[in-house]
Amino acid sequence: MTGNDEAELSRLMRAAIAGDEKAYADFLRRTAALVRGFIRRKIVQGGVDPEDVVQETLLAIHVKRHTWRQDLAVLPWVYAIARFKLIDAFRRRGRRIEIEIDEIAETFAEPEADTVSERDINRALDGLPPAQRSVVSSVSVEGCSVSETAAKFGISETAVRVSLHRGLAAIAKRFGAKQFGRAKQFKRAKQFKRE
């Protein structure tokens, strides 16, 4: 922008303040082009729409036009308003960066199935007495209910529960209670759903 353009914008703004609507429309059109270029240069990442900032700047110029000192240049006043509106837009956006999910979808790892190998199961069951091993295997591995397991082995449901509890406690003691605690809660919830 040259000094002549600055002088022309100042003249248009003075005429607008005096009530010339045509001069005001011309001032806003020219100012919008300048502000649009300024804002687009300042926004390097997405998340803020430059046109929104331009419109907010023009609205602020309209509302605050009476604060412009006519003995000073108009462009520093306009650019100061534009800069504050841009800062406001960045604050509203926050510190987040908006990215389309399609752009990064291939970088996400596929969820891994949380499985236990047959070897791990056999290793856990090997340390149990044969009766407890049968009950724990029936309920926890095969997924049978307490009543089905009792009928299968010809013992009472109470005996199945006691044997299951003692077997799982022995596995927990052997392999670590933290890992066992989550598995035990899951098995209990699964067991009560079936009954």
C-alpha positions as CSV (number, residue, x, y, z in Angstrom):
1,M,0.0,0.0,0.0
2,T,1.4,3.4,-1.0
3,G,1.1,6.7,0.8
4,N,-1.5,7.8,-1.7
5,D,-3.7,4.8,-0.8
6,E,-3.3,5.6,2.9
7,A,-4.3,9.2,2.2
8,E,-7.3,8.0,0.2
9,L,-8.5,5.6,2.9
10,S,-8.1,8.4,5.5
11,R,-10.2,10.7,3.2
12,L,-12.9,8.0,2.8
13,M,-13.1,7.4,6.5
14,R,-13.4,11.1,7.3
15,A,-16.2,11.4,4.7
16,A,-17.9,8.2,6.2
17,I,-17.8,9.7,9.7
18,A,-19.3,12.9,8.2
19,G,-22.2,10.7,6.8
20,D,-21.2,9.8,3.3
21,E,-22.6,6.3,2.8
22,K,-20.9,5.8,-0.6
23,A,-17.5,6.8,0.8
24,Y,-18.1,4.4,3.7
25,A,-19.0,1.5,1.4
26,D,-15.8,2.2,-0.6
27,F,-13.7,2.4,2.6
28,L,-15.1,-1.0,3.8
29,R,-14.5,-2.7,0.5
30,R,-10.9,-1.5,0.2
31,T,-10.2,-2.2,3.9
32,A,-11.7,-5.7,3.6
33,A,-9.2,-6.5,0.8
34,L,-6.3,-5.3,2.9
35,V,-7.4,-7.0,6.1
36,R,-8.0,-10.3,4.2
37,G,-4.5,-10.4,2.9
38,F,-3.1,-9.5,6.3
39,I,-5.1,-12.2,8.1
40,R,-4.3,-14.9,5.5
41,R,-0.6,-14.2,5.9
42,K,-0.8,-14.7,9.7
43,I,-2.8,-17.9,9.7
44,V,-0.4,-20.8,8.8
45,Q,-2.4,-23.7,10.2
46,G,-6.1,-24.6,10.0
47,G,-8.6,-24.1,12.7
48,V,-9.3,-20.4,12.1
49,D,-11.3,-19.2,9.1
50,P,-9.7,-16.1,7.8
51,E,-13.0,-14.8,6.4
52,D,-14.6,-14.9,9.9
53,V,-11.7,-12.8,11.3
54,V,-12.2,-10.3,8.4
55,Q,-15.9,-10.0,9.1
56,E,-15.2,-9.5,12.9
57,T,-12.6,-6.9,12.1
58,L,-15.0,-5.0,9.8
59,L,-17.7,-5.1,12.4
60,A,-15.3,-3.8,15.1
61,I,-14.3,-1.0,12.7
62,H,-17.9,-0.1,12.2
63,V,-18.7,-0.1,15.9
64,K,-15.5,1.7,17.0
65,R,-15.1,4.1,14.0
66,H,-15.7,7.1,16.3
67,T,-12.5,6.2,18.2
68,W,-10.2,6.8,15.2
69,R,-8.3,10.1,15.5
70,Q,-8.7,11.9,12.2
71,D,-5.3,13.5,12.5
72,L,-3.6,10.1,12.4
73,A,-3.2,7.5,9.7
74,V,-6.1,5.0,9.4
75,L,-4.2,1.9,8.5
76,P,-2.3,1.4,11.7
77,W,-5.7,1.7,13.5
78,V,-7.2,-0.9,11.1
79,Y,-4.3,-3.3,11.4
80,A,-4.4,-3.1,15.2
81,I,-8.1,-4.0,15.3
82,A,-7.4,-6.9,12.8
83,R,-4.5,-8.2,14.9
84,F,-6.7,-8.2,18.1
85,K,-9.5,-10.0,16.3
86,L,-7.0,-12.6,15.0
87,I,-5.7,-13.1,18.6
88,D,-9.3,-13.5,19.8
89,A,-9.9,-16.2,17.1
90,F,-6.8,-18.1,18.1
91,R,-7.8,-18.0,21.8
92,R,-11.3,-19.3,20.9
93,R,-9.7,-22.2,19.0
94,G,-7.4,-23.0,21.9
95,R,-4.2,-25.0,21.7
96,R,-5.7,-27.8,19.7
97,I,-4.9,-28.5,16.1
98,E,-7.7,-29.7,14.0
99,I,-6.9,-32.5,11.5
100,E,-9.2,-34.5,9.4
101,I,-9.3,-38.1,10.6
102,D,-9.0,-39.5,7.1
103,E,-5.6,-37.8,6.8
104,I,-4.1,-39.8,9.7
105,A,-6.3,-43.0,9.8
106,E,-3.6,-45.2,8.3
107,T,-1.2,-44.3,11.1
108,F,-3.4,-45.9,13.8
109,A,-2.4,-49.4,14.8
110,E,-5.0,-52.1,14.6
111,P,-6.4,-53.1,18.0
112,E,-4.8,-56.3,19.2
113,A,-7.0,-59.0,20.5
114,D,-6.5,-59.6,24.3
115,T,-6.0,-63.4,24.1
116,V,-4.3,-65.9,26.4
117,S,-2.5,-68.8,24.7
118,E,-3.4,-72.4,25.5
119,R,0.1,-72.8,26.8
120,D,-0.5,-70.0,29.4
121,I,-3.7,-71.6,30.4
122,N,-2.1,-75.0,30.8
123,R,0.7,-73.5,32.8
124,A,-1.7,-71.9,35.2
125,L,-3.8,-75.1,35.6
126,D,-0.8,-77.4,36.0
127,G,-0.1,-76.4,39.6
128,L,-3.6,-77.2,40.8
129,P,-4.8,-80.5,42.3
130,P,-6.8,-82.6,39.7
131,A,-10.2,-81.8,41.2
132,Q,-9.6,-78.1,41.3
133,R,-8.1,-78.2,37.8
134,S,-11.2,-79.8,36.4
135,V,-13.5,-77.3,38.1
136,V,-11.5,-74.2,37.1
137,S,-11.1,-75.5,33.5
138,S,-14.8,-76.2,33.2
139,V,-15.9,-72.8,34.5
140,S,-13.1,-70.5,33.4
141,V,-11.9,-72.1,30.2
142,E,-14.9,-73.9,28.8
143,G,-17.4,-71.3,30.0
144,C,-19.7,-73.7,31.8
145,S,-21.9,-72.4,34.6
146,V,-21.6,-73.5,38.2
147,S,-24.7,-75.6,37.9
148,E,-23.5,-77.3,34.7
149,T,-20.1,-78.0,36.2
150,A,-21.8,-79.5,39.3
151,A,-23.9,-81.8,37.2
152,K,-20.9,-82.7,35.0
153,F,-18.7,-83.9,38.0
154,G,-21.6,-85.1,40.2
155,I,-20.8,-82.6,43.1
156,S,-22.8,-79.8,44.7
157,E,-22.8,-76.2,43.4
158,T,-21.3,-75.1,46.7
159,A,-18.4,-77.6,46.2
160,V,-17.9,-76.2,42.7
161,R,-17.8,-72.6,44.0
162,V,-15.4,-73.5,46.8
163,S,-13.1,-75.5,44.4
164,L,-13.2,-72.7,41.9
165,H,-12.4,-70.0,44.5
166,R,-9.5,-72.0,45.9
167,G,-8.2,-72.9,42.4
168,L,-8.3,-69.2,41.3
169,A,-6.7,-68.1,44.5
170,A,-3.9,-70.6,44.1
171,I,-3.3,-69.3,40.5
172,A,-3.3,-65.7,41.7
173,K,-0.8,-66.5,44.4
174,R,1.4,-68.3,41.9
175,F,1.2,-65.7,39.1
176,G,0.5,-62.4,40.8
177,A,-2.6,-61.0,42.4
178,K,-2.7,-57.8,40.2
179,Q,-3.3,-59.7,37.0
180,F,-5.5,-62.2,38.7
181,G,-7.7,-59.5,40.3
182,R,-9.0,-58.2,37.0
183,A,-9.5,-61.7,35.6
184,K,-11.3,-62.8,38.7
185,Q,-13.7,-59.8,38.5
186,F,-14.4,-60.6,34.9
187,K,-15.0,-64.3,35.7
188,R,-17.4,-63.4,38.5
189,A,-19.4,-61.1,36.4
190,K,-19.5,-63.7,33.6
191,Q,-20.5,-66.4,36.1
192,F,-23.4,-64.5,37.6
193,K,-24.8,-63.6,34.2
194,R,-25.1,-67.2,33.3
195,E,-26.9,-68.3,36.5
